[in-house]
């Protein structure tokens, strides 16, 4: 299955976030062709930095966690090809462009967006779904 994967799905997997780690792991077991707008890497690095800063992971472990993300095989798509559509979606929905880049990529790729973002799930129910609901798409 091909799907766009939100940064939060990757972050919960890499950080082992108790409430979401199993669902995130299941996502990557089902999705054989994961996609994301290229800015996901910077978003994830920021999440790992925050995890180090707040003591969730050690400073020594942060780079290791970030490195594990490369093994997930996520194809990064240039944001320059998505920004105009993402901007229009952001204006219409009130959701940030950072988030609508994922929505725009999913729409263009004719595949679902796996996310835990409640606002995105509500604003784009025809495109976005929880990772556990991917099999129904």
BELGI-V517058 format. One record per helix or strand of 3 or more residues. SS is the DSSP state (H for helix, E for strand). FROM is the first residue (numbers start at 1). LEN is the number of residues. If there is no record, write none. Layout:
SS/FROM/LEN ; SS/FROM/LEN
This chain:
E/2/4 ; H/7/9 ; H/21/10 ; E/33/5 ; H/40/14 ; H/59/12 ; E/75/3 ; H/79/3 ; H/83/11 ; H/97/13 ; H/118/6 ; H/131/6
